[in-house]
Amino acid sequence: MPTLFMTGELDLNSSPSMSAAMAGLVPGAQCQVIPDARHMMTVTHPGPVNDALHRFLQGGRT
C-alpha cells in the first residue's frame, strides 16, 4: 500500500525523525518534511503540502 508520512520541519509533536522512523518500518513508504512548518502545516503551508500530496497521489516520489 503506498504510504506517505508527512510532517513539518519544526513540528515537536510529530517530529521529522519520528516520521522518518515510521516510514522506515513500512516497505516502500515515503517521508516528506515541509520546511519551516510546524504541526498545523496544512493551514500554514498549504501550497507545499498540496504539492507533495499531488506528487504522491500521481505516483511520484515526494
mmCIF file as Biopython writes it, N, C-alpha, C and O atoms, coordinates in Angstrom:
data_model
#
loop_
_atom_site.group_PDB
_atom_site.id
_atom_site.type_symbol
_atom_site.label_atom_id
_atom_site.label_alt_id
_atom_site.label_comp_id
_atom_site.label_asym_id
_atom_site.label_entity_id
_atom_site.label_seq_id
_atom_site.pdbx_PDB_ins_code
_atom_site.Cartn_x
_atom_site.Cartn_y
_atom_site.Cartn_z
_atom_site.occupancy
_atom_site.B_iso_or_equiv
_atom_site.auth_seq_id
_atom_site.auth_asym_id
_atom_site.pdbx_PDB_model_num
ATOM 1   N N  . MET A ? 1  ? 0.840  -1.163 0.000   1.0 0.0 1  A 1 
ATOM 2   C CA . MET A ? 1  ? 0.000  0.000  0.000   1.0 0.0 1  A 1 
ATOM 3   C C  . MET A ? 1  ? 0.887  1.229  0.000   1.0 0.0 1  A 1 
ATOM 4   O O  . MET A ? 1  ? 1.721  1.372  0.895   1.0 0.0 1  A 1 
ATOM 5   N N  . PRO A ? 2  ? 0.742  2.115  -0.961  1.0 0.0 2  A 1 
ATOM 6   C CA . PRO A ? 2  ? 1.525  3.357  -0.955  1.0 0.0 2  A 1 
ATOM 7   C C  . PRO A ? 2  ? 1.252  4.150  0.329   1.0 0.0 2  A 1 
ATOM 8   O O  . PRO A ? 2  ? 0.102  4.341  0.724   1.0 0.0 2  A 1 
ATOM 9   N N  . THR A ? 3  ? 2.306  4.595  0.952   1.0 0.0 3  A 1 
ATOM 10  C CA . THR A ? 3  ? 2.178  5.290  2.233   1.0 0.0 3  A 1 
ATOM 11  C C  . THR A ? 3  ? 3.078  6.514  2.246   1.0 0.0 3  A 1 
ATOM 12  O O  . THR A ? 3  ? 4.243  6.457  1.851   1.0 0.0 3  A 1 
ATOM 13  N N  . LEU A ? 4  ? 2.508  7.629  2.711   1.0 0.0 4  A 1 
ATOM 14  C CA . LEU A ? 4  ? 3.269  8.867  2.838   1.0 0.0 4  A 1 
ATOM 15  C C  . LEU A ? 4  ? 3.158  9.363  4.273   1.0 0.0 4  A 1 
ATOM 16  O O  . LEU A ? 4  ? 2.058  9.564  4.789   1.0 0.0 4  A 1 
ATOM 17  N N  . PHE A ? 5  ? 4.289  9.556  4.901   1.0 0.0 5  A 1 
ATOM 18  C CA . PHE A ? 5  ? 4.356  10.182 6.218   1.0 0.0 5  A 1 
ATOM 19  C C  . PHE A ? 5  ? 4.853  11.598 5.989   1.0 0.0 5  A 1 
ATOM 20  O O  . PHE A ? 5  ? 5.926  11.805 5.423   1.0 0.0 5  A 1 
ATOM 21  N N  . MET A ? 6  ? 4.064  12.578 6.432   1.0 0.0 6  A 1 
ATOM 22  C CA . MET A ? 6  ? 4.425  13.961 6.192   1.0 0.0 6  A 1 
ATOM 23  C C  . MET A ? 6  ? 4.359  14.735 7.504   1.0 0.0 6  A 1 
ATOM 24  O O  . MET A ? 6  ? 3.445  14.549 8.307   1.0 0.0 6  A 1 
ATOM 25  N N  . THR A ? 7  ? 5.337  15.596 7.702   1.0 0.0 7  A 1 
ATOM 26  C CA . THR A ? 7  ? 5.374  16.411 8.912   1.0 0.0 7  A 1 
ATOM 27  C C  . THR A ? 7  ? 6.071  17.730 8.618   1.0 0.0 7  A 1 
ATOM 28  O O  . THR A ? 7  ? 6.687  17.902 7.566   1.0 0.0 7  A 1 
ATOM 29  N N  . GLY A ? 8  ? 5.967  18.640 9.545   1.0 0.0 8  A 1 
ATOM 30  C CA . GLY A ? 8  ? 6.662  19.910 9.418   1.0 0.0 8  A 1 
ATOM 31  C C  . GLY A ? 8  ? 8.055  19.833 10.022  1.0 0.0 8  A 1 
ATOM 32  O O  . GLY A ? 8  ? 8.274  19.129 11.007  1.0 0.0 8  A 1 
ATOM 33  N N  . GLU A ? 9  ? 8.973  20.542 9.443   1.0 0.0 9  A 1 
ATOM 34  C CA . GLU A ? 9  ? 10.356 20.564 9.908   1.0 0.0 9  A 1 
ATOM 35  C C  . GLU A ? 9  ? 10.453 20.956 11.389  1.0 0.0 9  A 1 
ATOM 36  O O  . GLU A ? 9  ? 11.314 20.451 12.109  1.0 0.0 9  A 1 
ATOM 37  N N  . LEU A ? 10 ? 9.578  21.847 11.839  1.0 0.0 10 A 1 
ATOM 38  C CA . LEU A ? 10 ? 9.640  22.364 13.206  1.0 0.0 10 A 1 
ATOM 39  C C  . LEU A ? 10 ? 8.578  21.750 14.112  1.0 0.0 10 A 1 
ATOM 40  O O  . LEU A ? 10 ? 8.320  22.274 15.195  1.0 0.0 10 A 1 
ATOM 41  N N  . ASP A ? 11 ? 7.957  20.650 13.690  1.0 0.0 11 A 1 
ATOM 42  C CA . ASP A ? 11 ? 6.898  20.010 14.465  1.0 0.0 11 A 1 
ATOM 43  C C  . ASP A ? 11 ? 7.506  19.253 15.643  1.0 0.0 11 A 1 
ATOM 44  O O  . ASP A ? 11 ? 8.313  18.342 15.460  1.0 0.0 11 A 1 
ATOM 45  N N  . LEU A ? 12 ? 7.116  19.636 16.832  1.0 0.0 12 A 1 
ATOM 46  C CA . LEU A ? 12 ? 7.628  18.969 18.034  1.0 0.0 12 A 1 
ATOM 47  C C  . LEU A ? 12 ? 6.805  17.741 18.398  1.0 0.0 12 A 1 
ATOM 48  O O  . LEU A ? 12 ? 7.309  16.843 19.072  1.0 0.0 12 A 1 
ATOM 49  N N  . ASN A ? 13 ? 5.536  17.684 17.962  1.0 0.0 13 A 1 
ATOM 50  C CA . ASN A ? 13 ? 4.659  16.563 18.291  1.0 0.0 13 A 1 
ATOM 51  C C  . ASN A ? 13 ? 4.855  15.371 17.367  1.0 0.0 13 A 1 
ATOM 52  O O  . ASN A ? 13 ? 4.778  14.222 17.801  1.0 0.0 13 A 1 
ATOM 53  N N  . SER A ? 14 ? 5.102  15.643 16.124  1.0 0.0 14 A 1 
ATOM 54  C CA . SER A ? 14 ? 5.280  14.625 15.100  1.0 0.0 14 A 1 
ATOM 55  C C  . SER A ? 14 ? 6.572  14.974 14.374  1.0 0.0 14 A 1 
ATOM 56  O O  . SER A ? 14 ? 6.543  15.420 13.227  1.0 0.0 14 A 1 
ATOM 57  N N  . SER A ? 15 ? 7.672  14.775 15.023  1.0 0.0 15 A 1 
ATOM 58  C CA . SER A ? 15 ? 8.961  15.270 14.532  1.0 0.0 15 A 1 
ATOM 59  C C  . SER A ? 15 ? 9.387  14.590 13.229  1.0 0.0 15 A 1 
ATOM 60  O O  . SER A ? 15 ? 8.941  13.482 12.930  1.0 0.0 15 A 1 
ATOM 61  N N  . PRO A ? 16 ? 10.244 15.250 12.459  1.0 0.0 16 A 1 
ATOM 62  C CA . PRO A ? 16 ? 10.760 14.632 11.246  1.0 0.0 16 A 1 
ATOM 63  C C  . PRO A ? 16 ? 11.439 13.288 11.504  1.0 0.0 16 A 1 
ATOM 64  O O  . PRO A ? 16 ? 11.299 12.362 10.705  1.0 0.0 16 A 1 
ATOM 65  N N  . SER A ? 17 ? 12.169 13.173 12.606  1.0 0.0 17 A 1 
ATOM 66  C CA . SER A ? 17 ? 12.831 11.888 12.883  1.0 0.0 17 A 1 
ATOM 67  C C  . SER A ? 17 ? 11.802 10.798 13.183  1.0 0.0 17 A 1 
ATOM 68  O O  . SER A ? 17 ? 12.002 9.643  12.806  1.0 0.0 17 A 1 
ATOM 69  N N  . MET A ? 18 ? 10.714 11.146 13.848  1.0 0.0 18 A 1 
ATOM 70  C CA . MET A ? 18 ? 9.658  10.172 14.127  1.0 0.0 18 A 1 
ATOM 71  C C  . MET A ? 18 ? 8.981  9.745  12.821  1.0 0.0 18 A 1 
ATOM 72  O O  . MET A ? 18 ? 8.718  8.560  12.619  1.0 0.0 18 A 1 
ATOM 73  N N  . SER A ? 19 ? 8.700  10.697 11.945  1.0 0.0 19 A 1 
ATOM 74  C CA . SER A ? 19 ? 8.068  10.374 10.664  1.0 0.0 19 A 1 
ATOM 75  C C  . SER A ? 19 ? 8.989  9.515  9.804   1.0 0.0 19 A 1 
ATOM 76  O O  . SER A ? 19 ? 8.536  8.571  9.157   1.0 0.0 19 A 1 
ATOM 77  N N  . ALA A ? 20 ? 10.267 9.836  9.795   1.0 0.0 20 A 1 
ATOM 78  C CA . ALA A ? 20 ? 11.231 9.040  9.026   1.0 0.0 20 A 1 
ATOM 79  C C  . ALA A ? 20 ? 11.329 7.622  9.591   1.0 0.0 20 A 1 
ATOM 80  O O  . ALA A ? 20 ? 11.436 6.658  8.834   1.0 0.0 20 A 1 
ATOM 81  N N  . ALA A ? 21 ? 11.293 7.496  10.905  1.0 0.0 21 A 1 
ATOM 82  C CA . ALA A ? 21 ? 11.353 6.168  11.524  1.0 0.0 21 A 1 
ATOM 83  C C  . ALA A ? 21 ? 10.123 5.339  11.146  1.0 0.0 21 A 1 
ATOM 84  O O  . ALA A ? 21 ? 10.242 4.154  10.836  1.0 0.0 21 A 1 
ATOM 85  N N  . MET A ? 22 ? 8.949  5.962  11.173  1.0 0.0 22 A 1 
ATOM 86  C CA . MET A ? 22 ? 7.728  5.235  10.790  1.0 0.0 22 A 1 
ATOM 87  C C  . MET A ? 22 ? 7.793  4.823  9.321   1.0 0.0 22 A 1 
ATOM 88  O O  . MET A ? 22 ? 7.421  3.704  8.969   1.0 0.0 22 A 1 
ATOM 89  N N  . ALA A ? 23 ? 8.266  5.728  8.466   1.0 0.0 23 A 1 
ATOM 90  C CA . ALA A ? 23 ? 8.383  5.399  7.047   1.0 0.0 23 A 1 
ATOM 91  C C  . ALA A ? 23 ? 9.373  4.259  6.834   1.0 0.0 23 A 1 
ATOM 92  O O  . ALA A ? 23 ? 9.211  3.451  5.919   1.0 0.0 23 A 1 
ATOM 93  N N  . GLY A ? 24 ? 10.388 4.198  7.674   1.0 0.0 24 A 1 
ATOM 94  C CA . GLY A ? 24 ? 11.369 3.118  7.569   1.0 0.0 24 A 1 
ATOM 95  C C  . GLY A ? 24 ? 10.817 1.757  7.936   1.0 0.0 24 A 1 
ATOM 96  O O  . GLY A ? 24 ? 11.404 0.732  7.590   1.0 0.0 24 A 1 
ATOM 97  N N  . LEU A ? 25 ? 9.703  1.739  8.630   1.0 0.0 25 A 1 
ATOM 98  C CA . LEU A ? 25 ? 9.076  0.483  9.036   1.0 0.0 25 A 1 
ATOM 99  C C  . LEU A ? 25 ? 8.064  -0.042 8.023   1.0 0.0 25 A 1 
ATOM 100 O O  . LEU A ? 25 ? 7.632  -1.191 8.112   1.0 0.0 25 A 1 
ATOM 101 N N  . VAL A ? 26 ? 7.691  0.787  7.074   1.0 0.0 26 A 1 
ATOM 102 C CA . VAL A ? 26 ? 6.684  0.413  6.078   1.0 0.0 26 A 1 
ATOM 103 C C  . VAL A ? 26 ? 7.374  0.249  4.728   1.0 0.0 26 A 1 
ATOM 104 O O  . VAL A ? 26 ? 7.928  1.215  4.204   1.0 0.0 26 A 1 
ATOM 105 N N  . PRO A ? 27 ? 7.352  -0.936 4.164   1.0 0.0 27 A 1 
ATOM 106 C CA . PRO A ? 27 ? 8.021  -1.153 2.880   1.0 0.0 27 A 1 
ATOM 107 C C  . PRO A ? 27 ? 7.535  -0.174 1.805   1.0 0.0 27 A 1 
ATOM 108 O O  . PRO A ? 27 ? 6.337  -0.054 1.551   1.0 0.0 27 A 1 
ATOM 109 N N  . GLY A ? 28 ? 8.479  0.513  1.189   1.0 0.0 28 A 1 
ATOM 110 C CA . GLY A ? 28 ? 8.180  1.423  0.101   1.0 0.0 28 A 1 
ATOM 111 C C  . GLY A ? 28 ? 7.579  2.760  0.517   1.0 0.0 28 A 1 
ATOM 112 O O  . GLY A ? 28 ? 7.222  3.566  -0.343  1.0 0.0 28 A 1 
ATOM 113 N N  . ALA A ? 29 ? 7.461  3.009  1.812   1.0 0.0 29 A 1 
ATOM 114 C CA . ALA A ? 29 ? 6.868  4.259  2.281   1.0 0.0 29 A 1 
ATOM 115 C C  . ALA A ? 29 ? 7.789  5.438  1.999   1.0 0.0 29 A 1 
ATOM 116 O O  . ALA A ? 29 ? 8.995  5.278  1.808   1.0 0.0 29 A 1 
ATOM 117 N N  . GLN A ? 30 ? 7.193  6.622  1.976   1.0 0.0 30 A 1 
ATOM 118 C CA . GLN A ? 30 ? 7.930  7.859  1.772   1.0 0.0 30 A 1 
ATOM 119 C C  . GLN A ? 30 ? 7.741  8.773  2.973   1.0 0.0 30 A 1 
ATOM 120 O O  . GLN A ? 30 ? 6.733  8.702  3.677   1.0 0.0 30 A 1 
ATOM 121 N N  . CYS A ? 31 ? 8.719  9.624  3.192   1.0 0.0 31 A 1 
ATOM 122 C CA . CYS A ? 31 ? 8.636  10.638 4.241   1.0 0.0 31 A 1 
ATOM 123 C C  . CYS A ? 31 ? 8.883  11.993 3.609   1.0 0.0 31 A 1 
ATOM 124 O O  . CYS A ? 31 ? 9.880  12.193 2.915   1.0 0.0 31 A 1 
ATOM 125 N N  . GLN A ? 32 ? 7.976  12.919 3.850   1.0 0.0 32 A 1 
ATOM 126 C CA . GLN A ? 32 ? 8.109  14.279 3.329   1.0 0.0 32 A 1 
ATOM 127 C C  . GLN A ? 32 ? 8.118  15.241 4.505   1.0 0.0 32 A 1 
ATOM 128 O O  . GLN A ? 32 ? 7.207  15.224 5.333   1.0 0.0 32 A 1 
ATOM 129 N N  . VAL A ? 33 ? 9.142  16.075 4.579   1.0 0.0 33 A 1 
ATOM 130 C CA . VAL A ? 33 ? 9.245  17.086 5.633   1.0 0.0 33 A 1 
ATOM 131 C C  . VAL A ? 33 ? 9.058  18.454 4.974   1.0 0.0 33 A 1 
ATOM 132 O O  . VAL A ? 33 ? 9.786  18.816 4.050   1.0 0.0 33 A 1 
ATOM 133 N N  . ILE A ? 34 ? 8.078  19.199 5.460   1.0 0.0 34 A 1 
ATOM 134 C CA . ILE A ? 34 ? 7.786  20.518 4.919   1.0 0.0 34 A 1 
ATOM 135 C C  . ILE A ? 34 ? 8.664  21.545 5.645   1.0 0.0 34 A 1 
ATOM 136 O O  . ILE A ? 34 ? 8.532  21.716 6.857   1.0 0.0 34 A 1 
ATOM 137 N N  . PRO A ? 35 ? 9.561  22.232 4.920   1.0 0.0 35 A 1 
ATOM 138 C CA . PRO A ? 35 ? 10.477 23.196 5.549   1.0 0.0 35 A 1 
ATOM 139 C C  . PRO A ? 35 ? 9.736  24.326 6.273   1.0 0.0 35 A 1 
ATOM 140 O O  . PRO A ? 35 ? 8.704  24.811 5.809   1.0 0.0 35 A 1 
ATOM 141 N N  . ASP A ? 36 ? 10.281 24.727 7.408   1.0 0.0 36 A 1 
ATOM 142 C CA . ASP A ? 36 ? 9.785  25.863 8.198   1.0 0.0 36 A 1 
ATOM 143 C C  . ASP A ? 36 ? 8.350  25.710 8.684   1.0 0.0 36 A 1 
ATOM 144 O O  . ASP A ? 36 ? 7.730  26.700 9.070   1.0 0.0 36 A 1 
ATOM 145 N N  . ALA A ? 37 ? 7.806  24.497 8.675   1.0 0.0 37 A 1 
ATOM 146 C CA . ALA A ? 37 ? 6.420  24.276 9.095   1.0 0.0 37 A 1 
ATOM 147 C C  . ALA A ? 37 ? 6.367  23.606 10.456  1.0 0.0 37 A 1 
ATOM 148 O O  . ALA A ? 37 ? 7.284  22.890 10.860  1.0 0.0 37 A 1 
ATOM 149 N N  . ARG A ? 38 ? 5.265  23.859 11.151  1.0 0.0 38 A 1 
ATOM 150 C CA . ARG A ? 38 ? 5.008  23.216 12.440  1.0 0.0 38 A 1 
ATOM 151 C C  . ARG A ? 38 ? 3.857  22.237 12.286  1.0 0.0 38 A 1 
ATOM 152 O O  . ARG A ? 38 ? 3.577  21.777 11.179  1.0 0.0 38 A 1 
ATOM 153 N N  . HIS A ? 39 ? 3.189  21.914 13.385  1.0 0.0 39 A 1 
ATOM 154 C CA . HIS A ? 39 ? 2.161  20.877 13.404  1.0 0.0 39 A 1 
ATOM 155 C C  . HIS A ? 39 ? 0.950  21.199 12.520  1.0 0.0 39 A 1 
ATOM 156 O O  . HIS A ? 39 ? 0.348  20.282 11.962  1.0 0.0 39 A 1 
ATOM 157 N N  . MET A ? 40 ? 0.588  22.447 12.381  1.0 0.0 40 A 1 
ATOM 158 C CA . MET A ? 40 ? -0.586 22.823 11.581  1.0 0.0 40 A 1 
ATOM 159 C C  . MET A ? 40 ? -0.192 23.176 10.145  1.0 0.0 40 A 1 
ATOM 160 O O  . MET A ? 40 ? -0.698 24.145 9.579   1.0 0.0 40 A 1 
ATOM 161 N N  . MET A ? 41 ? 0.703  22.396 9.568   1.0 0.0 41 A 1 
ATOM 162 C CA . MET A ? 41 ? 1.255  22.718 8.255   1.0 0.0 41 A 1 
ATOM 163 C C  . MET A ? 41 ? 0.209  22.769 7.160   1.0 0.0 41 A 1 
ATOM 164 O O  . MET A ? 41 ? 0.407  23.467 6.166   1.0 0.0 41 A 1 
ATOM 165 N N  . THR A ? 42 ? -0.900 22.054 7.306   1.0 0.0 42 A 1 
ATOM 166 C CA . THR A ? 42 ? -1.935 22.110 6.278   1.0 0.0 42 A 1 
ATOM 167 C C  . THR A ? 42 ? -2.597 23.490 6.230   1.0 0.0 42 A 1 
ATOM 168 O O  . THR A ? 42 ? -3.132 23.891 5.197   1.0 0.0 42 A 1 
ATOM 169 N N  . VAL A ? 43 ? -2.557 24.208 7.347   1.0 0.0 43 A 1 
ATOM 170 C CA . VAL A ? 43 ? -3.135 25.550 7.417   1.0 0.0 43 A 1 
ATOM 171 C C  . VAL A ? 43 ? -2.089 26.605 7.066   1.0 0.0 43 A 1 
ATOM 172 O O  . VAL A ? 43 ? -2.373 27.543 6.320   1.0 0.0 43 A 1 
ATOM 173 N N  . THR A ? 44 ? -0.889 26.452 7.600   1.0 0.0 44 A 1 
ATOM 174 C CA . THR A ? 44 ? 0.137  27.479 7.436   1.0 0.0 44 A 1 
ATOM 175 C C  . THR A ? 44 ? 0.955  27.344 6.147   1.0 0.0 44 A 1 
ATOM 176 O O  . THR A ? 44 ? 1.513  28.328 5.662   1.0 0.0 44 A 1 
ATOM 177 N N  . HIS A ? 45 ? 1.026  26.134 5.594   1.0 0.0 45 A 1 
ATOM 178 C CA . HIS A ? 45 ? 1.830  25.877 4.391   1.0 0.0 45 A 1 
ATOM 179 C C  . HIS A ? 45 ? 1.037  25.028 3.385   1.0 0.0 45 A 1 
ATOM 180 O O  . HIS A ? 45 ? 1.516  23.975 2.964   1.0 0.0 45 A 1 
ATOM 181 N N  . PRO A ? 46 ? -0.160 25.467 2.999   1.0 0.0 46 A 1 
ATOM 182 C CA . PRO A ? 46 ? -0.988 24.625 2.130   1.0 0.0 46 A 1 
ATOM 183 C C  . PRO A ? 46 ? -0.368 24.339 0.762   1.0 0.0 46 A 1 
ATOM 184 O O  . PRO A ? 46 ? -0.567 23.255 0.214   1.0 0.0 46 A 1 
ATOM 185 N N  . GLY A ? 47 ? 0.370  25.280 0.212   1.0 0.0 47 A 1 
ATOM 186 C CA . GLY A ? 47 ? 0.980  25.061 -1.101  1.0 0.0 47 A 1 
ATOM 187 C C  . GLY A ? 47 ? 1.950  23.890 -1.117  1.0 0.0 47 A 1 
ATOM 188 O O  . GLY A ? 47 ? 1.779  22.968 -1.915  1.0 0.0 47 A 1 
ATOM 189 N N  . PRO A ? 48 ? 2.974  23.903 -0.247  1.0 0.0 48 A 1 
ATOM 190 C CA . PRO A ? 48 ? 3.912  22.778 -0.231  1.0 0.0 48 A 1 
ATOM 191 C C  . PRO A ? 48 ? 3.256  21.447 0.164   1.0 0.0 48 A 1 
ATOM 192 O O  . PRO A ? 48 ? 3.626  20.393 -0.352  1.0 0.0 48 A 1 
ATOM 193 N N  . VAL A ? 49 ? 2.292  21.501 1.070   1.0 0.0 49 A 1 
ATOM 194 C CA . VAL A ? 49 ? 1.594  20.269 1.468   1.0 0.0 49 A 1 
ATOM 195 C C  . VAL A ? 49 ? 0.816  19.710 0.280   1.0 0.0 49 A 1 
ATOM 196 O O  . VAL A ? 49 ? 0.910  18.521 -0.021  1.0 0.0 49 A 1 
ATOM 197 N N  . ASN A ? 50 ? 0.051  20.565 -0.392  1.0 0.0 50 A 1 
ATOM 198 C CA . ASN A ? 50 ? -0.733 20.104 -1.535  1.0 0.0 50 A 1 
ATOM 199 C C  . ASN A ? 50 ? 0.153  19.638 -2.676  1.0 0.0 50 A 1 
ATOM 200 O O  . ASN A ? 50 ? -0.182 18.668 -3.356  1.0 0.0 50 A 1 
ATOM 201 N N  . ASP A ? 51 ? 1.277  20.308 -2.898  1.0 0.0 51 A 1 
ATOM 202 C CA . ASP A ? 51 ? 2.216  19.873 -3.943  1.0 0.0 51 A 1 
ATOM 203 C C  . ASP A ? 51 ? 2.733  18.473 -3.651  1.0 0.0 51 A 1 
ATOM 204 O O  . ASP A ? 51 ? 2.786  17.626 -4.543  1.0 0.0 51 A 1 
ATOM 205 N N  . ALA A ? 52 ? 3.116  18.230 -2.397  1.0 0.0 52 A 1 
ATOM 206 C CA . ALA A ? 52 ? 3.637  16.911 -2.014  1.0 0.0 52 A 1 
ATOM 207 C C  . ALA A ? 52 ? 2.552  15.844 -2.142  1.0 0.0 52 A 1 
ATOM 208 O O  . ALA A ? 52 ? 2.813  14.745 -2.632  1.0 0.0 52 A 1 
ATOM 209 N N  . LEU A ? 53 ? 1.342  16.166 -1.704  1.0 0.0 53 A 1 
ATOM 210 C CA . LEU A ? 53 ? 0.237  15.210 -1.835  1.0 0.0 53 A 1 
ATOM 211 C C  . LEU A ? 53 ? -0.066 14.917 -3.295  1.0 0.0 53 A 1 
ATOM 212 O O  . LEU A ? 53 ? -0.314 13.769 -3.662  1.0 0.0 53 A 1 
ATOM 213 N N  . HIS A ? 54 ? -0.047 15.933 -4.115  1.0 0.0 54 A 1 
ATOM 214 C CA . HIS A ? 54 ? -0.321 15.741 -5.541  1.0 0.0 54 A 1 
ATOM 215 C C  . HIS A ? 54 ? 0.722  14.824 -6.176  1.0 0.0 54 A 1 
ATOM 216 O O  . HIS A ? 54 ? 0.372  13.891 -6.898  1.0 0.0 54 A 1 
ATOM 217 N N  . ARG A ? 55 ? 1.996  15.087 -5.909  1.0 0.0 55 A 1 
ATOM 218 C CA . ARG A ? 55 ? 3.061  14.228 -6.453  1.0 0.0 55 A 1 
ATOM 219 C C  . ARG A ? 55 ? 2.880  12.787 -5.985  1.0 0.0 55 A 1 
ATOM 220 O O  . ARG A ? 55 ? 2.997  11.847 -6.771  1.0 0.0 55 A 1 
ATOM 221 N N  . PHE A ? 56 ? 2.593  12.628 -4.692  1.0 0.0 56 A 1 
ATOM 222 C CA . PHE A ? 56 ? 2.429  11.289 -4.140  1.0 0.0 56 A 1 
ATOM 223 C C  . PHE A ? 56 ? 1.238  10.569 -4.796  1.0 0.0 56 A 1 
ATOM 224 O O  . PHE A ? 56 ? 1.348  9.405  -5.182  1.0 0.0 56 A 1 
ATOM 225 N N  . LEU A ? 57 ? 0.117  11.262 -4.915  1.0 0.0 57 A 1 
ATOM 226 C CA . LEU A ? 57 ? -1.080 10.642 -5.481  1.0 0.0 57 A 1 
ATOM 227 C C  . LEU A ? 57 ? -0.931 10.359 -6.974  1.0 0.0 57 A 1 
ATOM 228 O O  . LEU A ? 57 ? -1.629 9.501  -7.514  1.0 0.0 57 A 1 
ATOM 229 N N  . GLN A ? 58 ? -0.036 11.066 -7.635  1.0 0.0 58 A 1 
ATOM 230 C CA . GLN A ? 58 ? 0.231  10.810 -9.046  1.0 0.0 58 A 1 
ATOM 231 C C  . GLN A ? 58 ? 1.239  9.676  -9.223  1.0 0.0 58 A 1 
ATOM 232 O O  . GLN A ? 58 ? 1.574  9.307  -10.348 1.0 0.0 58 A 1 
ATOM 233 N N  . GLY A ? 59 ? 1.713  9.134  -8.122  1.0 0.0 59 A 1 
ATOM 234 C CA . GLY A ? 59 ? 2.628  8.007  -8.184  1.0 0.0 59 A 1 
ATOM 235 C C  . GLY A ? 59 ? 4.094  8.386  -8.179  1.0 0.0 59 A 1 
ATOM 236 O O  . GLY A ? 59 ? 4.960  7.529  -8.350  1.0 0.0 59 A 1 
ATOM 237 N N  . GLY A ? 60 ? 4.380  9.669  -7.984  1.0 0.0 60 A 1 
ATOM 238 C CA . GLY A ? 60 ? 5.764  10.118 -7.967  1.0 0.0 60 A 1 
ATOM 239 C C  . GLY A ? 60 ? 6.341  10.138 -6.574  1.0 0.0 60 A 1 
ATOM 240 O O  . GLY A ? 60 ? 5.631  9.957  -5.585  1.0 0.0 60 A 1 
ATOM 241 N N  . ARG A ? 61 ? 7.621  10.357 -6.510  1.0 0.0 61 A 1 
ATOM 242 C CA . ARG A ? 61 ? 8.299  10.489 -5.224  1.0 0.0 61 A 1 
ATOM 243 C C  . ARG A ? 61 ? 8.111  11.913 -4.750  1.0 0.0 61 A 1 
ATOM 244 O O  . ARG A ? 61 ? 8.112  12.845 -5.555  1.0 0.0 61 A 1 
ATOM 245 N N  . THR A ? 62 ? 7.948  12.090 -3.446  1.0 0.0 62 A 1 
ATOM 246 C CA . THR A ? 62 ? 7.793  13.423 -2.877  1.0 0.0 62 A 1 
ATOM 247 C C  . THR A ? 62 ? 9.121  14.099 -2.700  1.0 0.0 62 A 1 
ATOM 248 O O  . THR A ? 62 ? 9.178  15.235 -2.230  1.0 0.0 62 A 1 
#
